[in-house]
Amino acid sequence: MSANEQPVFEVRLRSKRVERELDGLQGVDYDRVAARLRALAREPRPAGCEKLHGDIYRVRVGGLRIIYRVDETARRVDVGGIRRRSERTYKGLRDLFH
């Protein structure tokens, strides 16, 4: 894919909390997550993504997880969380998108 190609999906951060999660990342983590978010605009279900529930997926970025929902009709990826992997990472999944 060339650098001139337009994204197929719009990537949106669902809430101020998600914006703070992204802004709280430092250096390499921020760069890697930002690059993965741009990649989700081109391919919302990349190799290695995992379907969690319904239309909710997650991708790994090192020790972080990006939790998102794919809306095919609106051609949109809604990011509900950017979290470090822990036992609380996936609690309240469906509530992230309501």
Residue pairs with C-beta under 8 A, 6 or more apart in sequence:
1 42
5 42
7 38
7 41
7 42
8 41
8 42
8 43
8 75
9 40
9 41
9 42
9 44
9 70
9 75
9 76
9 77
10 41
10 74
10 75
10 76
10 77
11 37
11 38
11 40
11 41
11 76
11 77
11 79
12 76
12 77
12 78
12 79
13 19
13 22
13 79
14 78
14 79
14 80
14 96
14 97
15 80
18 79
18 80
18 81
18 82
21 81
21 82
21 83
22 30
22 33
22 34
22 82
25 33
25 64
25 82
29 61
29 62
29 64
32 61
32 62
32 64
33 61
33 64
33 66
33 82
36 59
36 61
36 66
37 66
37 79
39 46
40 46
40 59
40 66
40 68
40 77
41 77
44 57
44 68
44 70
44 77
45 57
45 70
46 59
48 59
48 60
49 57
49 58
49 59
50 57
50 58
50 59
51 57
52 58
52 67
52 90
52 93
53 93
53 94
55 69
55 70
55 71
56 67
56 68
56 69
56 80
56 93
56 94
56 96
56 97
57 67
57 68
57 69
57 70
58 65
58 66
58 67
58 68
58 90
59 65
59 66
59 68
63 84
63 85
64 82
64 83
64 84
64 85
65 81
65 82
65 83
65 84
65 85
65 89
66 79
66 81
66 82
67 79
67 80
67 81
67 82
67 83
67 89
67 90
67 93
67 96
68 77
68 78
68 79
68 80
69 77
69 78
69 80
69 97
70 76
70 77
71 77
71 78
78 97
80 93
80 96
80 97
81 89
81 96
83 89
